């Protein structure tokens, strides 16, 4: 959206009400075709952490791998899962 209105790359949205944030997030998800499924995102992250924990022992590495797997799941099937706040 930022590029459409030609705003600089680092421009972030500013909201005065949490309700507006949630509504905006819902509209963006609908437009992109992604649904919010925190439980599924957590399952993907947990599976990848458990799998990689045998080979890696740094928490940062495990977190990065888990995030990569969640992003891969969203990219491969956008309507499948979205981890968000």
Secondary structure, DSSP 8 states (H G I E B T S, - for coil): -TTTTT--TT-----S-HHHHHHHHHHHHHHHT----HHHHHHHHHHHHHHHTTT---HHHHHHHHHHHHHHHHHH-TTT-----
